[in-house]
Amino acid sequence: MATNDTSTPQIHIHNPKNKIKESTGYRVFTVFNAILMLLISIATLYPFLYLVSQSFSSEQAIIAGHTGLIPEGFNIDTYIYVITRYDCEFLKYYLNTIIYTVVGTVLSLLFSAILAYPLSKPNLKINKVMSPFIIFTMYFGGGLIANYVLVLRLGLKNSMWGFILPMLISTYYVILMRSFFMTIPKDLEEAGEIDGLNKFGVFWYIARPLSTPIIATMTLFYAVMYWNNWFNAKLYLQDKAKWPVAYFLQTIIRGGGASDPDAQQMSANIKSCAMVLTVLPIICIYPFIQKYYVQGMMLGGVKE
């Protein structure tokens, strides 16, 4: 007579204590890696903290070499001088920089993506010619004189476009974006074409939303490039009212206010103040896009 097997199946409960034991070598590596990263962080952060402290220190303390991570003879006279100098022109230059950075970054992202997306398609025959040509521009250019004459002949000198257009597209950033676009599954793009999207529709509605990490990364790169650029302003912007803040602070660092008694009095820490004011906005923005920056650089690494 057959009997029913009423035995219950055994359930194996995971015990955290049974996890794989880390080897001694791995633990040594982890500790060494943590110490190394800590030292690198300190070495990177210390110069900036020193600049901040120096910008708030008194001139006498800086000349005597008594400044450290804590301001000596705390004062904000230099900041007040830079911001209020000549009818608050510093704030006007800040506004110019914001406009140049926003407009330039948006256009750079748009044109870089439009260029990078077709380059990511190996079946596009023109890429056999276009890719080497674009990479060639990373190493060889027309030179400073040729660029200056081109901007002058186009009538862009002393205008916002004369500042933005010469650095509108970075070849290196285009290659990063192309590498990222190559990771997008072809099945998604083909599904979009089946649903009736044209090539631009596939790019805008499928590839673009999937490219948030690389777009955020490129936003940071282009924004920093426009924000810190002062050389184009020196070449193409003769009207002082159109200067970006980076060029205005550059004139201060080079002694643009040497004839001003107030500037002479604060010459010891005015450079530190200028550097802090220039880098501060980028530092405030970076934490919000840090996660996209890391992901974008990992996925957008150059690969063939």
BELWOFEN-V559291 format. One record per residue. N is the residue number from 1. SS is DSSP state (alpha for helix, beta for strand, coil for the rest). PSI is psi in whole degrees, 0 to 359 (NA if undefined). Layout:
N;SS;PSI
N;SS;PSI
This chain:
1;coil;127
2;coil;139
3;coil;145
4;coil;135
5;coil;105
6;coil;12
7;coil;137
8;coil;144
9;coil;147
10;coil;135
11;coil;121
12;coil;115
13;coil;129
14;coil;127
15;coil;119
16;alpha;335
17;alpha;344
18;alpha;12
19;coil;161
20;coil;130
21;coil;132
22;coil;140
23;coil;161
24;alpha;321
25;alpha;321
26;alpha;319
27;alpha;322
28;alpha;318
29;alpha;318
30;alpha;316
31;alpha;315
32;alpha;318
33;alpha;319
34;alpha;318
35;alpha;319
36;alpha;316
37;alpha;324
38;alpha;317
39;alpha;320
40;alpha;320
41;alpha;318
42;alpha;316
43;alpha;329
44;alpha;321
45;alpha;329
46;alpha;312
47;alpha;321
48;alpha;316
49;alpha;325
50;alpha;319
51;alpha;317
52;alpha;315
53;alpha;319
54;alpha;325
55;alpha;336
56;coil;0
57;coil;163
58;coil;159
59;alpha;321
60;alpha;320
61;alpha;322
62;alpha;316
63;alpha;323
64;alpha;350
65;coil;30
66;coil;4
67;coil;146
68;coil;215
69;coil;343
70;coil;127
71;coil;139
72;coil;123
73;coil;55
74;coil;132
75;coil;157
76;coil;23
77;alpha;321
78;alpha;317
79;alpha;317
80;alpha;318
81;alpha;312
82;alpha;318
83;alpha;323
84;alpha;359
85;alpha;131
86;alpha;61
87;alpha;45
88;alpha;39
89;alpha;338
90;alpha;318
91;alpha;326
92;alpha;320
93;alpha;325
94;alpha;318
95;alpha;318
96;alpha;317
97;alpha;319
98;alpha;317
99;alpha;312
100;alpha;318
101;alpha;315
102;alpha;309
103;alpha;313
104;alpha;318
105;alpha;316
106;alpha;313
107;alpha;320
108;alpha;317
109;alpha;316
110;alpha;308
111;alpha;326
112;alpha;318
113;alpha;319
114;alpha;327
115;alpha;321
116;alpha;325
117;alpha;312
118;alpha;327
119;alpha;341
120;coil;359
121;coil;104
122;coil;338
123;coil;358
124;coil;113
125;coil;325
126;coil;343
127;alpha;335
128;alpha;334
129;alpha;318
130;alpha;319
131;alpha;309
132;alpha;324
133;alpha;317
134;alpha;318
135;alpha;327
136;alpha;325
137;alpha;347
138;alpha;332
139;alpha;338
140;coil;135
141;coil;176
142;coil;340
143;coil;168
144;alpha;316
145;alpha;316
146;alpha;318
147;alpha;319
148;alpha;316
149;alpha;322
150;alpha;313
151;alpha;320
152;alpha;316
153;alpha;329
154;coil;356
155;coil;27
156;coil;356
157;coil;143
158;coil;33
159;coil;165
160;alpha;323
161;alpha;331
162;alpha;333
163;alpha;323
164;alpha;311
165;alpha;323
166;alpha;339
167;alpha;32
168;coil;320
169;coil;130
170;coil;125
171;alpha;319
172;alpha;318
173;alpha;326
174;alpha;320
175;alpha;321
176;alpha;316
177;alpha;321
178;alpha;316
179;alpha;324
180;alpha;316
181;alpha;331
182;coil;342
183;coil;351
184;coil;129
185;coil;134
186;alpha;333
187;alpha;323
188;alpha;319
189;alpha;319
190;alpha;324
191;alpha;323
192;alpha;321
193;alpha;322
194;alpha;325
195;coil;0
196;coil;6
197;coil;141
198;coil;185
199;alpha;317
200;alpha;324
201;alpha;321
202;alpha;318
203;alpha;314
204;alpha;321
205;alpha;343
206;alpha;303
207;alpha;317
208;alpha;312
209;alpha;331
210;alpha;354
211;coil;25
212;alpha;317
213;alpha;313
214;alpha;327
215;alpha;319
216;alpha;320
217;alpha;313
218;alpha;329
219;alpha;315
220;alpha;314
221;alpha;311
222;alpha;320
223;alpha;317
224;alpha;320
225;alpha;314
226;alpha;321
227;alpha;320
228;alpha;352
229;coil;124
230;coil;342
231;alpha;319
232;alpha;323
233;alpha;321
234;alpha;325
235;alpha;317
236;alpha;350
237;coil;96
238;coil;330
239;coil;118
240;alpha;331
241;alpha;345
242;alpha;5
243;coil;145
244;coil;165
245;alpha;330
246;alpha;320
247;alpha;324
248;alpha;314
249;alpha;330
250;alpha;321
251;alpha;327
252;alpha;315
253;alpha;322
254;coil;0
255;coil;30
256;coil;339
257;coil;28
258;coil;332
259;coil;352
260;coil;122
261;alpha;323
262;alpha;320
263;alpha;321
264;alpha;321
265;alpha;327
266;coil;23
267;coil;339
268;coil;324
269;coil;9
270;alpha;330
271;alpha;318
272;alpha;317
273;alpha;317
274;alpha;317
275;alpha;319
276;alpha;316
277;alpha;329
278;alpha;318
279;alpha;344
280;alpha;313
281;alpha;321
282;alpha;321
283;alpha;324
284;alpha;329
285;alpha;325
286;alpha;317
287;alpha;334
288;alpha;339
289;alpha;15
290;alpha;317
291;alpha;324
292;alpha;327
293;alpha;311
294;alpha;314
295;alpha;320
296;alpha;321
297;alpha;326
298;alpha;315
299;alpha;338
300;coil;13
301;coil;145
302;coil;125
303;coil;148
304;coil;NA
